[in-house]
């Protein structure tokens, strides 16, 4: 392409006043359960078993741990 043709294309693109889509991001304010972050150390083999169980049950490790703690506390 010649230099003149490129400049014409650039000017044509600049002159077209196309509306640009602006995406608004809104945070989710309501959580179903009030949560806090908690970290701890766990044995390597237990973690592997937890990961496998989560995969087998098609759920998250977080959900499995929460369910196990709730079950344990209900038995007290």
Secondary structure, 3 states (H helix, E strand, C coil): CCHHHHHHHHHHHHHCCCCCCCCCCCCCCCCCCCCCCCCCCCCHHHHHHHHHHHHHHCCCHHHHHHHHHHHHHHCC
